[in-house]
């Protein structure tokens, strides 16, 4: 799968999930660096806004897992989600600063 295709699909998905308070920030990892191979998954930076957590409460984690499965089904590839709100400085250096934002 091409990086451009992933980014285009992420933009579309962003609009779909935004009303829930689930924000797709962008793509990072091997696909963003053009280093993906057949074993690579798609790494997506997200943010679960307070409104998302307020709406789903304790089921927020379940909803995030559902979204992850929905995304994997669309791409036909395993997807990993990283929430930027809980990242430390090291993660920020290696993820946030290297993300291609949509």
N, CA, C and O atoms as CSV, one atom per row, in Angstrom:
chain,resi,resn,atom,element,x,y,z
A,1,UNK,N,N,0.846,-1.175,0.000
A,1,UNK,CA,C,0.000,0.000,0.000
A,1,UNK,C,C,0.892,1.238,0.000
A,1,UNK,O,O,1.926,1.266,0.667
A,2,UNK,N,N,0.494,2.241,-0.737
A,2,UNK,CA,C,1.286,3.462,-0.847
A,2,UNK,C,C,0.931,4.452,0.257
A,2,UNK,O,O,-0.210,4.530,0.712
A,3,UNK,N,N,1.937,5.199,0.666
A,3,UNK,CA,C,1.762,6.202,1.705
A,3,UNK,C,C,0.668,7.206,1.331
A,3,UNK,O,O,-0.147,7.579,2.174
A,4,UNK,N,N,0.649,7.636,0.088
A,4,UNK,CA,C,-0.340,8.624,-0.354
A,4,UNK,C,C,-1.762,8.091,-0.213
A,4,UNK,O,O,-2.675,8.829,0.159
A,5,UNK,N,N,-1.944,6.813,-0.512
A,5,UNK,CA,C,-3.255,6.175,-0.372
A,5,UNK,C,C,-3.685,6.150,1.089
A,5,UNK,O,O,-4.838,6.434,1.412
A,6,UNK,N,N,-2.753,5.809,1.960
A,6,UNK,CA,C,-3.048,5.778,3.396
A,6,UNK,C,C,-3.430,7.168,3.890
A,6,UNK,O,O,-4.418,7.325,4.608
A,7,UNK,N,N,-2.652,8.174,3.508
A,7,UNK,CA,C,-2.927,9.544,3.958
A,7,UNK,C,C,-4.289,10.030,3.468
A,7,UNK,O,O,-5.023,10.684,4.208
A,8,UNK,N,N,-4.618,9.711,2.233
A,8,UNK,CA,C,-5.914,10.107,1.679
A,8,UNK,C,C,-7.056,9.445,2.458
A,8,UNK,O,O,-8.056,10.090,2.775
A,9,UNK,N,N,-6.900,8.174,2.758
A,9,UNK,CA,C,-7.930,7.454,3.508
A,9,UNK,C,C,-8.032,7.984,4.934
A,9,UNK,O,O,-9.132,8.092,5.474
A,10,UNK,N,N,-6.895,8.316,5.551
A,10,UNK,CA,C,-6.912,8.867,6.907
A,10,UNK,C,C,-7.665,10.194,6.957
A,10,UNK,O,O,-8.383,10.469,7.919
A,11,UNK,N,N,-7.500,11.012,5.927
A,11,UNK,CA,C,-8.235,12.288,5.873
A,11,UNK,C,C,-9.738,12.039,5.857
A,11,UNK,O,O,-10.499,12.732,6.534
A,12,UNK,N,N,-10.157,11.052,5.084
A,12,UNK,CA,C,-11.571,10.704,5.019
A,12,UNK,C,C,-12.062,10.159,6.357
A,12,UNK,O,O,-13.133,10.539,6.832
A,13,UNK,N,N,-11.281,9.273,6.959
A,13,UNK,CA,C,-11.644,8.699,8.254
A,13,UNK,C,C,-11.688,9.767,9.339
A,13,UNK,O,O,-12.523,9.708,10.242
A,14,UNK,N,N,-10.798,10.731,9.250
A,14,UNK,CA,C,-10.752,11.803,10.255
A,14,UNK,C,C,-12.106,12.490,10.347
A,14,UNK,O,O,-12.621,12.717,11.442
A,15,UNK,N,N,-12.674,12.817,9.210
A,15,UNK,CA,C,-13.984,13.477,9.183
A,15,UNK,C,C,-15.086,12.577,9.731
A,15,UNK,O,O,-16.053,13.060,10.320
A,16,UNK,N,N,-14.939,11.281,9.539
A,16,UNK,CA,C,-15.939,10.319,10.013
A,16,UNK,C,C,-15.951,10.219,11.540
A,16,UNK,O,O,-17.014,10.195,12.160
A,17,UNK,N,N,-14.763,10.161,12.135
A,17,UNK,CA,C,-14.661,9.936,13.582
A,17,UNK,C,C,-14.637,11.219,14.415
A,17,UNK,O,O,-14.859,11.173,15.624
A,18,UNK,N,N,-14.374,12.341,13.790
A,18,UNK,CA,C,-14.251,13.610,14.515
A,18,UNK,C,C,-15.462,13.958,15.375
A,18,UNK,O,O,-15.278,14.436,16.495
A,19,UNK,N,N,-16.697,13.740,14.905
A,19,UNK,CA,C,-17.855,14.064,15.751
A,19,UNK,C,C,-17.892,13.298,17.078
A,19,UNK,O,O,-18.530,13.740,18.033
A,20,UNK,N,N,-17.209,12.154,17.136
A,20,UNK,CA,C,-17.149,11.381,18.374
A,20,UNK,C,C,-16.113,11.938,19.349
A,20,UNK,O,O,-16.093,11.562,20.521
A,21,UNK,N,N,-15.254,12.835,18.861
A,21,UNK,CA,C,-14.152,13.319,19.685
A,21,UNK,C,C,-12.906,12.466,19.525
A,21,UNK,O,O,-11.978,12.549,20.329
A,22,UNK,N,N,-12.892,11.646,18.481
A,22,UNK,CA,C,-11.743,10.802,18.154
A,22,UNK,C,C,-11.037,11.458,16.976
A,22,UNK,O,O,-11.564,11.489,15.864
A,23,UNK,N,N,-9.842,11.981,17.228
A,23,UNK,CA,C,-9.134,12.763,16.219
A,23,UNK,C,C,-7.973,11.955,15.642
A,23,UNK,O,O,-7.081,11.522,16.371
A,24,UNK,N,N,-7.997,11.761,14.341
A,24,UNK,CA,C,-6.871,11.142,13.646
A,24,UNK,C,C,-5.906,12.267,13.306
A,24,UNK,O,O,-6.224,13.152,12.511
A,25,UNK,N,N,-4.732,12.226,13.910
A,25,UNK,CA,C,-3.733,13.282,13.711
A,25,UNK,C,C,-2.888,13.032,12.472
A,25,UNK,O,O,-2.669,13.944,11.674
A,26,UNK,N,N,-2.410,11.798,12.304
A,26,UNK,CA,C,-1.573,11.535,11.147
A,26,UNK,C,C,-0.909,10.173,11.175
A,26,UNK,O,O,-1.223,9.313,11.998
A,27,UNK,N,N,0.018,10.007,10.248
A,27,UNK,CA,C,0.718,8.750,10.007
A,27,UNK,C,C,2.162,8.870,10.475
A,27,UNK,O,O,2.831,9.868,10.210
A,28,UNK,N,N,2.635,7.839,11.177
A,28,UNK,CA,C,4.046,7.792,11.547
A,28,UNK,C,C,4.552,6.367,11.331
A,28,UNK,O,O,3.796,5.500,10.892
A,29,UNK,N,N,5.795,6.128,11.631
A,29,UNK,CA,C,6.338,4.783,11.501
A,29,UNK,C,C,6.836,4.469,10.105
A,29,UNK,O,O,7.147,5.367,9.322
A,30,UNK,N,N,6.908,3.186,9.805
A,30,UNK,CA,C,7.542,2.731,8.566
A,30,UNK,C,C,6.858,3.251,7.303
A,30,UNK,O,O,7.535,3.560,6.323
A,31,UNK,N,N,5.540,3.350,7.309
A,31,UNK,CA,C,4.861,3.874,6.115
A,31,UNK,C,C,5.165,5.357,5.919
A,31,UNK,O,O,5.320,5.807,4.784
A,32,UNK,N,N,5.251,6.111,6.993
A,32,UNK,CA,C,5.575,7.538,6.892
A,32,UNK,C,C,7.009,7.735,6.399
A,32,UNK,O,O,7.303,8.706,5.702
A,33,UNK,N,N,7.894,6.813,6.762
A,33,UNK,CA,C,9.308,6.914,6.376
A,33,UNK,C,C,9.599,6.232,5.040
A,33,UNK,O,O,10.751,6.196,4.607
A,34,UNK,N,N,8.578,5.694,4.386
A,34,UNK,CA,C,8.758,4.937,3.139
A,34,UNK,C,C,9.676,3.736,3.332
A,34,UNK,O,O,10.487,3.418,2.462
A,35,UNK,N,N,9.543,3.069,4.483
A,35,UNK,CA,C,10.355,1.895,4.789
A,35,UNK,C,C,9.492,0.653,5.042
A,35,UNK,O,O,9.988,-0.351,5.552
A,36,UNK,N,N,8.234,0.718,4.696
A,36,UNK,CA,C,7.315,-0.394,4.974
A,36,UNK,C,C,7.622,-1.597,4.096
A,36,UNK,O,O,8.027,-1.468,2.941
A,37,UNK,N,N,7.416,-2.774,4.683
A,37,UNK,CA,C,7.504,-4.012,3.919
A,37,UNK,C,C,6.227,-4.818,4.159
A,37,UNK,O,O,5.277,-4.311,4.755
A,38,UNK,N,N,6.201,-6.058,3.702
A,38,UNK,CA,C,4.973,-6.854,3.800
A,38,UNK,C,C,4.582,-7.187,5.239
A,38,UNK,O,O,3.443,-7.584,5.484
A,39,UNK,N,N,5.494,-7.035,6.190
A,39,UNK,CA,C,5.198,-7.313,7.594
A,39,UNK,C,C,4.789,-6.060,8.369
A,39,UNK,O,O,4.410,-6.149,9.537
A,40,UNK,N,N,4.863,-4.910,7.732
A,40,UNK,CA,C,4.605,-3.644,8.423
A,40,UNK,C,C,3.129,-3.435,8.727
A,40,UNK,O,O,2.252,-3.818,7.952
A,41,UNK,N,N,2.884,-2.819,9.871
A,41,UNK,CA,C,1.531,-2.363,10.176
A,41,UNK,C,C,1.478,-0.858,9.928
A,41,UNK,O,O,2.497,-0.230,9.645
A,42,UNK,N,N,0.294,-0.296,10.037
A,42,UNK,CA,C,0.115,1.142,9.836
A,42,UNK,C,C,0.019,1.791,11.210
A,42,UNK,O,O,-0.855,1.457,12.010
A,43,UNK,N,N,0.929,2.724,11.472
A,43,UNK,CA,C,0.981,3.421,12.754
A,43,UNK,C,C,0.292,4.773,12.622
A,43,UNK,O,O,0.671,5.597,11.790
A,44,UNK,N,N,-0.724,4.990,13.452
A,44,UNK,CA,C,-1.542,6.197,13.356
A,44,UNK,C,C,-1.539,6.927,14.689
A,44,UNK,O,O,-1.820,6.344,15.736
A,45,UNK,N,N,-1.216,8.206,14.631
A,45,UNK,CA,C,-1.267,9.063,15.812
A,45,UNK,C,C,-2.687,9.595,15.951
A,45,UNK,O,O,-3.254,10.143,15.006
A,46,UNK,N,N,-3.250,9.424,17.143
A,46,UNK,CA,C,-4.629,9.862,17.393
A,46,UNK,C,C,-4.689,10.684,18.673
A,46,UNK,O,O,-3.722,10.763,19.431
A,47,UNK,N,N,-5.836,11.286,18.890
A,47,UNK,CA,C,-6.119,11.932,20.167
A,47,UNK,C,C,-7.572,11.658,20.522
A,47,UNK,O,O,-8.484,11.976,19.758
A,48,UNK,N,N,-7.771,11.071,21.681
A,48,UNK,CA,C,-9.126,10.882,22.203
A,48,UNK,C,C,-9.437,12.103,23.066
A,48,UNK,O,O,-8.931,12.237,24.180
A,49,UNK,N,N,-10.263,12.975,22.542
A,49,UNK,CA,C,-10.615,14.219,23.238
A,49,UNK,C,C,-11.435,13.912,24.496
A,49,UNK,O,O,-12.029,12.839,24.607
A,50,UNK,N,N,-11.464,14.854,25.438
A,50,UNK,CA,C,-12.291,14.657,26.636
A,50,UNK,C,C,-13.749,14.325,26.302
A,50,UNK,O,O,-14.388,13.556,27.020
A,51,UNK,N,N,-14.274,14.896,25.223
A,51,UNK,CA,C,-15.663,14.613,24.838
A,51,UNK,C,C,-15.849,13.141,24.466
A,51,UNK,O,O,-16.915,12.573,24.703
A,52,UNK,N,N,-14.823,12.524,23.889
A,52,UNK,CA,C,-14.870,11.099,23.549
A,52,UNK,C,C,-14.994,10.272,24.823
A,52,UNK,O,O,-15.842,9.386,24.928
A,53,UNK,N,N,-14.131,10.579,25.786
A,53,UNK,CA,C,-14.124,9.845,27.055
A,53,UNK,C,C,-15.415,10.094,27.828
A,53,UNK,O,O,-15.964,9.172,28.432
A,54,UNK,N,N,-15.898,11.327,27.812
A,54,UNK,CA,C,-17.151,11.645,28.503
A,54,UNK,C,C,-18.320,10.874,27.897
A,54,UNK,O,O,-19.192,10.387,28.616
A,55,UNK,N,N,-18.331,10.769,26.580
A,55,UNK,CA,C,-19.426,10.084,25.894
A,55,UNK,C,C,-19.409,8.573,26.165
A,55,UNK,O,O,-20.440,7.983,26.487
A,56,UNK,N,N,-18.232,7.956,26.032
A,56,UNK,CA,C,-18.146,6.498,26.141
A,56,UNK,C,C,-17.819,6.009,27.545
A,56,UNK,O,O,-18.040,4.840,27.860
A,57,UNK,N,N,-17.299,6.882,28.385
A,57,UNK,CA,C,-16.968,6.489,29.750
A,57,UNK,C,C,-16.011,5.317,29.789
A,57,UNK,O,O,-14.997,5.300,29.091
A,58,UNK,N,N,-16.342,4.340,30.610
A,58,UNK,CA,C,-15.480,3.169,30.777
A,58,UNK,C,C,-15.360,2.354,29.492
A,58,UNK,O,O,-14.425,1.567,29.343
A,59,UNK,N,N,-16.286,2.534,28.580
A,59,UNK,CA,C,-16.256,1.799,27.312
A,59,UNK,C,C,-15.393,2.493,26.256
A,59,UNK,O,O,-15.367,2.064,25.102
A,60,UNK,N,N,-14.689,3.558,26.640
A,60,UNK,CA,C,-13.814,4.269,25.701
A,60,UNK,C,C,-12.773,3.340,25.090
A,60,UNK,O,O,-12.515,3.387,23.887
A,61,UNK,N,N,-12.183,2.502,25.921
A,61,UNK,CA,C,-11.150,1.585,25.429
A,61,UNK,C,C,-11.749,0.603,24.426
A,61,UNK,O,O,-11.128,0.297,23.408
A,62,UNK,N,N,-12.948,0.113,24.710
A,62,UNK,CA,C,-13.625,-0.790,23.772
A,62,UNK,C,C,-13.896,-0.089,22.449
A,62,UNK,O,O,-13.716,-0.678,21.383
A,63,UNK,N,N,-14.328,1.164,22.513
A,63,UNK,CA,C,-14.623,1.908,21.286
A,63,UNK,C,C,-13.349,2.142,20.477
A,63,UNK,O,O,-13.366,2.055,19.249
A,64,UNK,N,N,-12.252,2.438,21.159
A,64,UNK,CA,C,-10.985,2.618,20.446
A,64,UNK,C,C,-10.586,1.317,19.752
A,64,UNK,O,O,-10.104,1.345,18.620
A,65,UNK,N,N,-10.779,0.193,20.409
A,65,UNK,CA,C,-10.482,-1.105,19.788
A,65,UNK,C,C,-11.383,-1.356,18.580
A,65,UNK,O,O,-10.930,-1.899,17.572
A,66,UNK,N,N,-12.653,-0.965,18.673
A,66,UNK,CA,C,-13.568,-1.095,17.530
A,66,UNK,C,C,-13.082,-0.249,16.357
A,66,UNK,O,O,-13.065,-0.706,15.214
A,67,UNK,N,N,-12.689,0.983,16.651
A,67,UNK,CA,C,-12.193,1.878,15.599
A,67,UNK,C,C,-10.944,1.282,14.957
A,67,UNK,O,O,-10.792,1.313,13.736
A,68,UNK,N,N,-10.067,0.750,15.770
A,68,UNK,CA,C,-8.842,0.115,15.269
A,68,UNK,C,C,-9.187,-1.033,14.319
A,68,UNK,O,O,-8.568,-1.165,13.264
A,69,UNK,N,N,-10.163,-1.859,14.680
A,69,UNK,CA,C,-10.595,-2.965,13.820
A,69,UNK,C,C,-11.220,-2.442,12.530
A,69,UNK,O,O,-10.984,-2.993,11.454
A,70,UNK,N,N,-12.019,-1.376,12.637
A,70,UNK,CA,C,-12.628,-0.774,11.449
A,70,UNK,C,C,-11.549,-0.272,10.496
A,70,UNK,O,O,-11.641,-0.476,9.285
A,71,UNK,N,N,-10.536,0.377,11.038
A,71,UNK,CA,C,-9.443,0.891,10.204
A,71,UNK,C,C,-8.662,-0.252,9.558
A,71,UNK,O,O,-8.329,-0.188,8.375
A,72,UNK,N,N,-8.376,-1.283,10.326
A,72,UNK,CA,C,-7.655,-2.442,9.785
A,72,UNK,C,C,-8.434,-3.083,8.644
A,72,UNK,O,O,-7.846,-3.518,7.654
A,73,UNK,N,N,-9.752,-3.142,8.780
A,73,UNK,CA,C,-10.593,-3.713,7.726
A,73,UNK,C,C,-10.525,-2.872,6.457
A,73,UNK,O,O,-10.468,-3.414,5.353
A,74,UNK,N,N,-10.531,-1.560,6.608
A,74,UNK,CA,C,-10.458,-0.668,5.445
A,74,UNK,C,C,-9.121,-0.832,4.726
A,74,UNK,O,O,-9.075,-0.941,3.501
A,75,UNK,N,N,-8.035,-0.850,5.498
A,75,UNK,CA,C,-6.704,-0.925,4.899
A,75,UNK,C,C,-6.303,-2.347,4.505
A,75,UNK,O,O,-5.458,-2.533,3.629
A,76,UNK,N,N,-6.899,-3.340,5.142
A,76,UNK,CA,C,-6.491,-4.707,4.892
A,76,UNK,C,C,-5.141,-5.032,5.511
A,76,UNK,O,O,-4.481,-5.997,5.126
A,77,UNK,N,N,-4.742,-4.217,6.471
A,77,UNK,CA,C,-3.448,-4.343,7.155
A,77,UNK,C,C,-3.686,-4.033,8.629
A,77,UNK,O,O,-4.570,-3.249,8.975
A,78,UNK,N,N,-2.899,-4.647,9.481
A,78,UNK,CA,C,-2.979,-4.353,10.909
A,78,UNK,C,C,-2.666,-2.877,11.172
A,78,UNK,O,O,-1.791,-2.293,10.532
A,79,UNK,N,N,-3.390,-2.290,12.118
A,79,UNK,CA,C,-3.230,-0.879,12.469
A,79,UNK,C,C,-2.865,-0.775,13.946
A,79,UNK,O,O,-3.433,-1.470,14.789
A,80,UNK,N,N,-1.912,0.102,14.248
A,80,UNK,CA,C,-1.589,0.443,15.632
A,80,UNK,C,C,-1.941,1.903,15.852
A,80,UNK,O,O,-1.649,2.756,15.014
A,81,UNK,N,N,-2.571,2.184,16.987
A,81,UNK,CA,C,-2.949,3.550,17.335
A,81,UNK,C,C,-2.122,4.011,18.527
A,81,UNK,O,O,-1.939,3.268,19.491
A,82,UNK,N,N,-1.624,5.242,18.454
A,82,UNK,CA,C,-0.890,5.844,19.563
A,82,UNK,C,C,-1.570,7.162,19.911
A,82,UNK,O,O,-1.690,8.047,19.065
A,83,UNK,N,N,-2.015,7.288,21.159
A,83,UNK,CA,C,-2.700,8.501,21.609
A,83,UNK,C,C,-1.667,9.511,22.088
A,83,UNK,O,O,-0.901,9.241,23.013
A,84,UNK,N,N,-1.654,10.665,21.455
A,84,UNK,CA,C,-0.630,11.662,21.762
A,84,UNK,C,C,-0.785,12.282,23.146
A,84,UNK,O,O,0.170,12.858,23.667
A,85,UNK,N,N,-1.951,12.179,23.746
A,85,UNK,CA,C,-2.171,12.835,25.035
A,85,UNK,C,C,-1.381,12.195,26.167
A,85,UNK,O,O,-1.117,12.857,27.170
A,86,UNK,N,N,-1.000,10.951,26.042
A,86,UNK,CA,C,-0.289,10.289,27.125
A,86,UNK,C,C,1.186,10.066,26.858
A,86,UNK,O,O,1.821,9.260,27.537
A,87,UNK,N,N,1.741,10.765,25.882
A,87,UNK,CA,C,3.127,10.520,25.497
A,87,UNK,C,C,4.105,11.367,26.299
A,87,UNK,O,O,3.857,12.539,26.584
A,88,UNK,N,N,5.203,10.751,26.647
A,88,UNK,CA,C,6.291,11.470,27.293
A,88,UNK,C,C,7.181,12.144,26.258
A,88,UNK,O,O,6.900,12.096,25.061
A,89,UNK,N,N,8.241,12.763,26.722
A,89,UNK,CA,C,9.141,13.511,25.832
A,89,UNK,C,C,9.844,12.614,24.817
A,89,UNK,O,O,10.043,13.014,23.670
A,90,UNK,N,N,10.216,11.417,25.226
A,90,UNK,CA,C,10.893,10.507,24.295
A,90,UNK,C,C,9.952,10.100,23.173
A,90,UNK,O,O,10.333,10.118,22.003
A,91,UNK,N,N,8.739,9.738,23.520
A,91,UNK,CA,C,7.751,9.370,22.498
A,91,UNK,C,C,7.456,10.552,21.589
A,91,UNK,O,O,7.315,10.390,20.377
A,92,UNK,N,N,7.363,11.732,22.168
A,92,UNK,CA,C,7.117,12.921,21.352
A,92,UNK,C,C,8.230,13.108,20.332
A,92,UNK,O,O,7.973,13.437,19.174
A,93,UNK,N,N,9.457,12.898,20.764
A,93,UNK,CA,C,10.599,13.067,19.858
A,93,UNK,C,C,10.539,12.085,18.693
A,93,UNK,O,O,10.823,12.447,17.551
A,94,UNK,N,N,10.170,10.850,18.986
A,94,UNK,CA,C,10.206,9.821,17.954
A,94,UNK,C,C,8.885,9.619,17.219
A,94,UNK,O,O,8.863,8.988,16.162
A,95,UNK,N,N,7.808,10.132,17.746
A,95,UNK,CA,C,6.511,9.942,17.093
A,95,UNK,C,C,5.927,11.271,16.631
A,95,UNK,O,O,5.760,11.494,15.432
A,96,UNK,N,N,5.620,12.143,17.567
A,96,UNK,CA,C,4.938,13.394,17.222
A,96,UNK,C,C,5.748,14.222,16.234
A,96,UNK,O,O,5.200,14.758,15.271
A,97,UNK,N,N,7.046,14.325,16.471
A,97,UNK,CA,C,7.889,15.142,15.597
A,97,UNK,C,C,8.109,14.524,14.221
A,97,UNK,O,O,8.580,15.199,13.306
A,98,UNK,N,N,7.771,13.247,14.068
A,98,UNK,CA,C,7.995,12.558,12.788
A,98,UNK,C,C,6.694,12.126,12.114
A,98,UNK,O,O,6.702,11.309,11.193
A,99,UNK,N,N,5.608,12.671,12.572
A,99,UNK,CA,C,4.295,12.325,12.025
A,99,UNK,C,C,3.985,13.171,10.796
A,99,UNK,O,O,4.304,14.359,10.750
A,100,UNK,N,N,3.364,12.552,9.810
A,100,UNK,CA,C,2.816,13.283,8.661
A,100,UNK,C,C,1.360,13.549,9.012
A,100,UNK,O,O,0.545,12.628,9.063
A,101,UNK,N,N,1.041,14.814,9.254
A,101,UNK,CA,C,-0.291,15.179,9.730
A,101,UNK,C,C,-1.295,15.267,8.589
A,101,UNK,O,O,-0.966,15.661,7.471
A,102,UNK,N,N,-2.546,14.882,8.911
A,102,UNK,CA,C,-3.625,14.942,7.914
A,102,UNK,C,C,-4.652,15.987,8.311
A,102,UNK,O,O,-5.636,16.187,7.600
